[in-house]
């Protein structure tokens, strides 16, 4: 995700997977464990902004879009 790569110290370790369920298009964002805090941001503001951008994408079917930030746990 080009939105996330400038925010992290290890941009080569940013990975996005797509998983489809009956209700959602799920995008799973994984980063280096040291970068998770940068992706979430203070009080979750960065994560909220990235989610807002992802959710604004128009999907052709009726499924909702979900962004999951993998914290390595």
N, CA, C and O of each residue as an XYZ file, in Angstrom:
292
protein
N       0.844     -1.172      0.000
C       0.000      0.000      0.000
C       0.886      1.231      0.000
O       1.661      1.447      0.932
N       0.776      2.021     -1.023
C       1.640      3.189     -1.124
C       1.307      4.247     -0.082
O       2.117      5.143      0.155
N       0.160      4.169      0.534
C      -0.198      5.120      1.594
C       0.599      4.818      2.857
O       0.981      5.739      3.578
N       0.849      3.567      3.130
C       1.482      3.147      4.376
C       3.003      3.165      4.286
O       3.670      3.482      5.270
N       3.559      2.834      3.136
C       5.013      2.696      3.014
C       5.803      3.927      3.459
O       6.839      3.759      4.101
N       5.373      5.158      3.154
C       6.145      6.319      3.630
C       6.120      6.508      5.149
O       6.941      7.250      5.688
N       5.202      5.858      5.837
C       5.058      6.032      7.281
C       5.968      5.130      8.100
O       6.200      5.397      9.279
N       6.487      4.070      7.498
C       7.193      3.043      8.258
C       8.695      3.080      8.008
O       9.161      3.651      7.022
N       9.441      2.463      8.917
C      10.898      2.389      8.776
C      11.325      1.238      7.876
O      12.410      1.268      7.295
N      10.481      0.232      7.760
C      10.795     -0.944      6.951
C       9.743     -1.104      5.846
O       8.911     -2.009      5.919
N       9.769     -0.238      4.822
C       8.721     -0.273      3.792
C       8.702     -1.557      2.971
O       7.661     -1.928      2.430
N       9.831     -2.235      2.872
C       9.860     -3.480      2.101
C       9.103     -4.608      2.797
O       8.806     -5.629      2.178
N       8.792     -4.431      4.068
C       8.094     -5.467      4.822
C       6.589     -5.215      4.926
O       5.885     -5.930      5.639
N       6.096     -4.197      4.213
C       4.656     -3.946      4.178
C       4.032     -4.955      3.216
O       4.469     -5.102      2.074
N       3.012     -5.638      3.695
C       2.370     -6.675      2.899
C       0.861     -6.556      3.066
O       0.366     -6.354      4.175
N       0.134     -6.682      1.963
C      -1.321     -6.634      2.015
C      -1.874     -7.886      1.349
O      -1.520     -8.220      0.218
N      -2.739     -8.560      2.070
C      -3.421     -9.732      1.515
C      -4.907     -9.420      1.404
O      -5.447     -8.630      2.179
N      -5.549    -10.040      0.446
C      -6.992     -9.888      0.263
C      -7.662    -11.213      0.580
O      -7.229    -12.272      0.127
N      -8.714    -11.136      1.358
C      -9.497    -12.327      1.696
C     -10.958    -11.953      1.505
O     -11.400    -10.890      1.943
N     -11.692    -12.818      0.859
C     -13.094    -12.535      0.590
C     -13.974    -13.472      1.409
O     -13.761    -14.684      1.438
N     -14.954    -12.893      2.066
C     -15.927    -13.672      2.822
C     -17.312    -13.360      2.242
O     -17.425    -12.497      1.371
N     -18.350    -14.032      2.698
C     -19.680    -13.751      2.146
C     -20.136    -12.301      2.337
O     -20.942    -11.801      1.552
N     -19.631    -11.627      3.367
C     -20.076    -10.260      3.654
C     -19.047     -9.186      3.336
O     -19.412     -8.033      3.108
N     -17.755     -9.549      3.316
C     -16.703     -8.540      3.255
C     -15.636     -8.851      2.212
O     -15.421    -10.000      1.825
N     -14.983     -7.791      1.777
C     -13.671     -7.852      1.154
C     -12.725     -7.423      2.272
O     -12.735     -6.258      2.671
N     -11.925     -8.329      2.774
C     -11.023     -8.026      3.881
C      -9.611     -7.836      3.349
O      -9.095     -8.670      2.606
N      -8.999     -6.733      3.739
C      -7.613     -6.464      3.399
C      -6.813     -6.536      4.692
O      -7.086     -5.801      5.641
N      -5.829     -7.419      4.726
C      -5.015     -7.620      5.923
C      -3.667     -6.963      5.694
O      -2.921     -7.365      4.801
N      -3.355     -5.960      6.490
C      -2.111     -5.204      6.386
C      -1.131     -5.724      7.426
O      -1.422     -5.720      8.622
N       0.029     -6.170      6.968
C       1.079     -6.653      7.867
C       2.325     -5.810      7.663
O       2.655     -5.434      6.538
N       3.018     -5.514      8.760
C       4.266     -4.764      8.697
C       5.264     -5.404      9.651
O       4.950     -6.368     10.349
N       6.448     -4.861      9.667
C       7.431     -5.249     10.668
C       6.830     -4.916     12.039
O       6.218     -3.858     12.186
N       6.984     -5.772     13.031
C       6.411     -5.486     14.357
C       6.842     -4.138     14.938
O       6.102     -3.544     15.723
N       8.014     -3.653     14.569
C       8.480     -2.354     15.067
C       7.702     -1.194     14.447
O       7.720     -0.087     14.985
N       7.021     -1.428     13.328
C       6.289     -0.376     12.624
C       4.797     -0.339     12.933
O       4.097      0.554     12.456
N       4.303     -1.273     13.709
C       2.867     -1.329     13.977
C       2.391     -0.038     14.640
O       1.332      0.482     14.286
N       3.147      0.477     15.581
C       2.779      1.729     16.244
C       2.709      2.899     15.286
O       1.860      3.777     15.445
N       3.574      2.929     14.307
C       3.554      4.003     13.311
C       2.310      3.909     12.433
O       1.735      4.929     12.052
N       1.900      2.695     12.115
C       0.719      2.504     11.273
C      -0.554      2.834     12.047
O      -1.502      3.374     11.477
N      -0.582      2.518     13.325
C      -1.763      2.820     14.136
C      -1.797      4.301     14.493
O      -2.857      4.924     14.432
N      -0.656      4.871     14.864
C      -0.586      6.289     15.183
C      -1.075      6.599     16.584
O      -1.633      5.747     17.276
N      -0.850      7.844     16.983
C      -1.265      8.294     18.311
C      -2.791      8.298     18.388
O      -3.466      8.914     17.564
N      -3.312      7.607     19.380
C      -4.756      7.468     19.595
C      -5.461      6.840     18.392
O      -6.669      7.011     18.230
N      -4.722      6.116     17.547
C      -5.315      5.427     16.403
C      -5.682      6.313     15.233
O      -6.428      5.895     14.348
N      -5.167      7.534     15.217
C      -5.569      8.482     14.175
C      -5.096      8.080     12.782
O      -5.838      8.230     11.811
N      -3.873      7.574     12.676
C      -3.373      7.154     11.365
C      -4.200      5.973     10.860
O      -4.591      5.941      9.693
N      -4.463      5.016     11.726
C      -5.265      3.853     11.334
C      -6.665      4.276     10.899
O      -7.196      3.735      9.928
N      -7.265      5.223     11.593
C      -8.595      5.709     11.222
C      -8.576      6.348      9.841
O      -9.491      6.139      9.045
N      -7.543      7.124      9.556
C      -7.441      7.783      8.259
C      -7.243      6.773      7.137
O      -7.886      6.868      6.091
N      -6.359      5.813      7.351
C      -6.130      4.777      6.334
C      -7.407      3.975      6.121
O      -7.756      3.661      4.983
N      -8.098      3.643      7.188
C      -9.360      2.904      7.052
C     -10.390      3.723      6.278
O     -11.103      3.177      5.436
N     -10.478      5.016      6.549
C     -11.429      5.869      5.831
C     -11.138      5.857      4.331
O     -12.062      5.812      3.519
N      -9.865      5.897      3.966
C      -9.507      5.835      2.547
C      -9.868      4.486      1.936
O     -10.399      4.422      0.827
N      -9.583      3.428      2.649
C      -9.905      2.086      2.141
C     -11.417      1.920      2.011
O     -11.892      1.372      1.016
N     -12.170      2.380      2.990
C     -13.620      2.215      2.967
C     -14.279      3.068      1.886
O     -15.395      2.767      1.462
N     -13.610      4.122      1.437
C     -14.197      4.988      0.418
C     -14.102      4.394     -0.984
O     -14.698      4.922     -1.923
N     -13.363      3.307     -1.131
C     -13.221      2.663     -2.433
C     -14.548      2.024     -2.819
O     -15.178      1.326     -2.025
N     -14.948      2.278     -4.040
C     -16.203      1.707     -4.529
C     -15.987      0.254     -4.930
O     -15.079     -0.061     -5.699
N     -16.813     -0.609     -4.412
C     -16.748     -2.031     -4.738
C     -17.957     -2.361     -5.602
O     -19.065     -1.895     -5.335
N     -17.744     -3.159     -6.632
C     -18.818     -3.432     -7.586
C     -19.921     -4.323     -7.027
O     -21.069     -4.226     -7.462
N     -19.598     -5.174     -6.088
C     -20.649     -5.997     -5.496
C     -21.141     -5.334     -4.208
O     -20.695     -4.242     -3.857
N     -22.036     -5.982     -3.528
C     -22.640     -5.391     -2.324
C     -21.860     -5.668     -1.051
O     -22.332     -5.352      0.041
N     -20.688     -6.246     -1.169
C     -19.891     -6.562      0.017
C     -19.241     -5.305      0.580
O     -18.905     -4.373     -0.150
N     -19.074     -5.306      1.889
C     -18.404     -4.197      2.552
C     -16.901     -4.442      2.544
O     -16.444     -5.571      2.365
N     -16.147     -3.380      2.740
C     -14.688     -3.456      2.761
C     -14.221     -3.326      4.201
O     -14.729     -2.499      4.958
N     -13.245     -4.152      4.573
C     -12.724     -4.137      5.942
C     -11.199     -4.142      5.872
O     -10.614     -4.899      5.098
N     -10.556     -3.297      6.679
C      -9.101     -3.279      6.788
C      -8.716     -3.824      8.154
O      -9.186     -3.342      9.184
N      -7.853     -4.836      8.150
C      -7.361     -5.434      9.388
C      -5.869     -5.148      9.467
O      -5.119     -5.495      8.555
N      -5.437     -4.519     10.552
C      -4.015     -4.253     10.753
C      -3.481     -5.361     11.643
O      -3.852     -5.471     12.811
N      -2.608     -6.176     11.077
C      -2.043     -7.317     11.792
C      -0.950     -6.805     12.724
O       0.060     -6.265     12.273
N      -1.161     -6.978     14.016
C      -0.189     -6.485     14.995
C       0.825     -7.542     15.393
O       1.622     -7.319     16.304
N       0.810     -8.686     14.728
C       1.797     -9.716     14.998
C       1.469    -10.598     16.181
O       2.276    -11.457     16.537
N       0.326    -10.425     16.800
C      -0.057    -11.242     17.963
C      -0.860    -12.437     17.525
O      -1.273    -13.243     18.358
